[in-house]
Amino acid sequence: MNEMKFIKISWTQFAKDCISLTKRLEDKKIDKIVAITRGGLVVARILSDLLDVPISHITIASYANLQQQKVPRVTEASSNNYHGQTILITDEVSDTGHTFKRALSYFENLSVGRIYTLATYIKPKTIYTPDFYQRTINAWIIFPYEIKETADAFMKMYKDKNLVKKKLTEVGYEPWEIVAVIDKHS
């Protein structure tokens, strides 16, 4: 059996990658950043801070327990008027590209002036490449803001607390993170 590959991104690396992307956006005259929640919110917040652009959101469900759902669906969207505006749709990763495609189809029906897309990372097999991305990663990405979510998924995959701790350590979890998500109830 081929074991899934994981890469854990640190807060510092994530911030550096987002800041690097921000430099490529400075001349785009973006009116609003639209975060694909949940992961795109952190990206949007960093970009909003550096570009001084307000944030809106759209929620598109694509995954549950590390398993991709068949059809991404819009479960919530802002009631903002985007007519004629230039928007930047953000997400943390373009894994398959289906989420971005769903977001684009949603906003193309709202008379938006211009749409840019940005994902901090993309996967090699994505069917949609955003206008802006920092790098390609061929592994399951563990973001610094999803330590419990990942630990819970590992627990479902490996079923043994000690094996989960070992696997979390192997992917780069710090002891304090493991205590926060595994050992706190021991």
C-alpha atoms as one frame of an Amber mdcrd trajectory, in Angstrom:
protein
   0.000   0.000   0.000   1.329   3.453  -0.935   1.328   5.648   2.130   0.039
   9.180   1.667   2.755  11.867   1.672   2.349  14.847   3.990   4.084  18.204
   4.280   3.527  20.488   7.247   3.789  24.185   6.457   4.946  26.427   9.319
   3.347  29.779  10.099   6.568  31.479   9.034   6.714  29.697   5.675   3.031
  30.320   5.049   3.390  34.038   5.816   6.472  34.317   3.581   4.664  32.598
   0.719   1.624  34.865   1.069   3.790  37.978   1.286   5.644  36.911  -1.847
   2.317  36.600  -3.664   1.213  40.021  -2.417   4.127  41.671  -4.213   2.775
  40.348  -7.529  -0.655  41.886  -6.868   0.306  45.470  -6.063  -0.580  46.830
  -9.529  -3.896  44.948  -9.965  -6.306  47.512  -8.411  -8.397  44.909  -6.612
 -11.667  46.150  -5.089 -12.412  43.131  -2.911 -10.737  39.907  -1.824 -13.186
  37.001  -1.719 -11.959  34.215   0.535 -13.041  30.661  -0.100 -13.705  29.615
   3.473 -12.202  28.107   5.473  -8.635  27.909   4.168  -8.794  30.989   1.967
  -9.654  33.184   4.959  -6.135  33.140   6.366  -4.653  33.923   2.953  -7.209
  36.699   2.432  -6.447  38.238   5.830  -2.721  38.448   5.103  -3.335  39.909
   1.645  -5.944  42.338   2.972  -3.521  43.642   5.565  -0.739  44.235   3.054
  -2.861  45.472   0.126  -5.426  47.402   2.200  -8.323  45.699   0.415 -11.543
  44.568   2.167 -12.485  40.890   2.478 -15.682  39.069   1.607 -16.247  35.315
   1.493 -17.843  32.322  -0.152 -18.102  28.896   1.452 -17.684  25.930  -0.859
 -17.704  22.444   0.617 -15.152  20.173  -1.093 -13.669  17.886   1.576 -14.724
  15.968   4.647 -12.192  13.929   6.695  -9.453  14.169   4.027 -11.907  12.725
   1.499 -12.946  14.799  -1.483 -16.650  15.192  -2.119 -17.847  14.547  -5.670
 -19.250  18.003  -6.456 -18.129  21.154  -4.629 -21.146  23.142  -3.560 -21.692
  26.724  -2.455 -23.060  26.552   1.073 -22.807  30.254   1.945 -22.003  33.474
   0.116 -21.766  37.135   1.011 -24.624  39.368  -0.057 -22.215  42.046  -1.319
 -22.837  43.684  -4.653 -19.856  42.851  -6.875 -21.200  44.568  -9.997 -18.279
  45.949 -12.019 -15.735  45.251  -9.269 -12.356  43.590  -9.632 -12.218  40.702
  -7.189  -9.481  38.347  -6.096 -10.730  34.875  -5.109  -8.343  33.254  -2.628
  -7.828  29.764  -1.297  -4.867  28.129   0.396  -4.498  25.360  -2.195  -5.816
  24.380  -5.599  -5.885  20.643  -5.028  -8.104  19.456  -7.869  -9.253  22.881
  -9.058 -12.942  22.031  -8.747 -13.490  24.519  -5.908 -12.029  27.358  -7.943
 -14.104  26.374 -10.964 -17.242  26.410  -8.790 -16.357  29.829  -7.357 -15.699
  31.225 -10.816 -19.037  29.989 -12.153 -20.779  31.586  -9.167 -19.151  34.998
  -9.607 -19.351  35.049 -13.394 -23.135  35.218 -12.939 -22.897  38.365 -10.774
 -21.651  40.888 -13.386 -18.232  41.135 -11.765 -15.854  43.401 -13.679 -12.701
  41.286 -13.438 -11.841  38.129 -11.538  -8.363  37.076 -10.448  -7.667  33.852
  -8.580  -4.921  33.034  -6.092  -3.905  29.942  -4.152  -0.793  29.889  -2.056
  -0.084  26.370  -3.318  -1.250  24.142  -6.143  -1.106  20.404  -6.679   0.395
  18.923  -9.860  -2.912  17.371 -10.948  -5.121  20.418 -10.489  -7.464  21.025
 -13.418  -7.455  24.754 -12.665  -4.308  26.802 -12.226  -4.999  30.088 -10.417
  -3.691  33.349 -11.856  -1.298  33.563  -8.907   0.289  30.827  -6.827   3.544
  30.451  -4.949   4.552  26.849  -5.559   3.491  23.343  -6.486   3.410  20.703
  -3.765   2.861  17.013  -4.461   1.741  15.938  -0.979  -1.132  16.430   1.427
  -0.483  19.869   2.923  -0.924  20.337   6.650  -1.498  24.022   7.314  -0.440
  25.607  10.615  -4.049  26.414  11.528  -5.385  22.852  11.243  -3.462  20.891
  13.862  -6.527  19.340  15.525  -8.274  18.652  12.228  -5.206  16.764  10.990
  -4.732  14.892  14.268  -8.390  13.820  14.187  -7.998  12.616  10.581  -4.819
  10.710  11.537  -6.699   9.099  14.425  -9.349   7.866  11.984  -6.666   6.614
   9.584  -4.267   4.941  12.038  -6.651   4.155  14.949  -3.867   3.879  17.544
  -2.961   6.878  19.723   0.752   6.002  19.911   0.976   5.443  16.160  -0.825
   8.762  15.586   1.705  10.535  17.814   4.547   8.900  15.880   3.041   9.876
  12.503   2.394  13.451  13.662   5.998  13.713  14.840   7.213  12.364  11.492
   5.338  15.095   9.582   6.770  17.818  11.800   4.392  18.324  14.705   6.066
  19.868  17.726   5.579  18.173  21.125   3.408  21.076  22.342   1.103  20.618
  19.326   0.712  16.918  20.054  -0.085  17.674  23.696  -2.685  20.237  22.570
  -4.524  17.826  20.279  -3.802  14.282  21.522  -2.591  14.274  25.103  -4.872
  16.926  26.602  -7.492  14.361  27.649  -5.086  11.671  28.860
